[in-house]
Amino acid sequence: MYSEKIMEHYKNPRNRGLMKDATIQVDATNPICGDCTTIQMKIGDGKIEDSKFESMGCAVSVAAASMMTEFLKGKSVEEAKKFTKEDLLRMMEAELTPVKQGCAAMSVEALERALKSYEEKTKDN
């Protein structure tokens, strides 16, 4: 049912765990299925130095957060702002049902909120 890539990231998630010195942290919940994810990023000089997650959910939720946090490391905030749900779905290499697309989209929605929060936080400084 799921691609090999999804199952690999689910069984061996990258960047799982939380950091103590995150610049920004956002929690997200999928109201349809109850999956929840926390996304953290450490940002310095406009670049994402580190990105981590913690997730309680299905294989798609965990794999999506794993793939996205892996992709984000080293990217500028501007590059990260261009990352879309469609980009993540392409990375997952699978046709997902609309419900499972929502599980994947949860991470991207958290990213969007995190970046918006970061920009609001830094524009005052």
C-alpha positions in Angstrom: 0.0 0.0 0.0 2.8 2.5 0.9 6.0 3.1 -1.0 9.2 1.7 0.1 10.4 5.2 0.9 7.5 5.8 3.2 8.1 2.5 5.0 11.8 3.2 5.3 11.2 6.6 6.9 8.5 5.2 9.2 10.7 2.4 10.4 13.9 4.5 10.6 12.8 8.1 11.0 15.4 10.8 10.5 15.6 13.7 12.9 13.1 12.2 15.4 13.4 13.7 18.9 13.2 17.2 20.3 16.0 19.7 20.8 16.5 22.0 23.8 17.6 25.1 21.8 15.0 25.3 19.1 14.4 28.7 17.7 10.8 27.8 16.9 8.4 25.0 17.7 4.9 24.3 16.3 2.5 21.6 17.2 0.0 20.3 14.6 -2.9 17.9 14.8 -4.9 16.2 12.1 -8.5 16.6 13.2 -9.7 13.8 11.0 -7.6 11.0 12.4 -6.0 12.5 15.6 -2.4 12.2 14.5 -0.2 14.9 16.1 3.3 16.2 15.3 5.7 18.7 16.8 8.1 20.4 14.4 11.2 22.2 15.7 13.8 24.3 13.9 16.9 26.0 14.9 17.4 29.0 12.6 20.5 31.2 12.4 21.4 33.8 9.9 18.3 33.0 7.8 19.2 29.3 7.5 17.7 26.2 9.0 20.6 24.8 11.0 18.6 21.9 12.4 15.1 20.5 12.2 13.5 17.8 14.3 10.1 16.3 15.0 8.2 14.2 17.3 5.1 12.5 16.0 2.4 10.2 17.2 0.5 8.9 14.2 0.4 6.7 11.2 3.2 5.7 8.9 2.4 8.6 6.6 2.5 11.2 9.4 5.9 9.9 10.7 7.4 9.5 7.2 6.3 12.9 6.1 7.8 14.7 9.1 11.0 12.6 8.7 11.4 13.5 5.0 10.5 17.1 5.5 12.9 17.7 8.4 15.7 16.0 6.4 15.0 18.2 3.4 14.9 21.4 5.5 18.4 21.2 7.0 20.7 23.8 5.4 17.9 25.5 3.5 17.3 29.2 3.8 14.0 30.4 5.4 13.1 31.7 1.9 13.7 28.3 0.3 11.7 26.6 3.1 8.7 29.0 2.5 8.4 27.6 -1.0 8.1 24.0 0.1 4.6 22.7 -0.6 2.4 19.7 0.2 2.9 18.7 -3.5 6.6 18.7 -3.0 6.3 16.4 0.0 3.9 14.1 -1.8 6.3 13.8 -4.7 9.1 12.9 -2.2 6.9 10.2 -0.7 6.7 8.4 -4.1 3.2 7.1 -3.5 -0.4 7.7 -4.5 -2.2 8.5 -1.2 -5.9 8.7 -0.5 -7.2 12.1 0.4 -7.2 11.2 4.1 -3.6 10.1 4.0 -2.7 13.2 2.0 -4.0 15.1 5.1 -1.7 13.1 7.3 1.3 14.2 5.1 0.0 17.8 4.8 0.0 18.2 8.6 3.8 18.6 8.6 3.8 21.2 5.8 1.1 23.1 7.6 3.2 23.1 10.8 6.2 24.3 8.7 4.2 27.2 7.3 3.0 28.3 10.7 6.5 27.9 12.2 8.0 30.1 9.5 5.3 32.7 9.9 5.9 32.7 13.6 9.7 33.0 13.1 9.2 36.0 10.7 6.9 37.7 13.2 9.4 37.1 16.0 12.4 38.4 14.1 10.8 41.4 12.4 10.5 43.1 15.8 14.3 42.7 16.4 
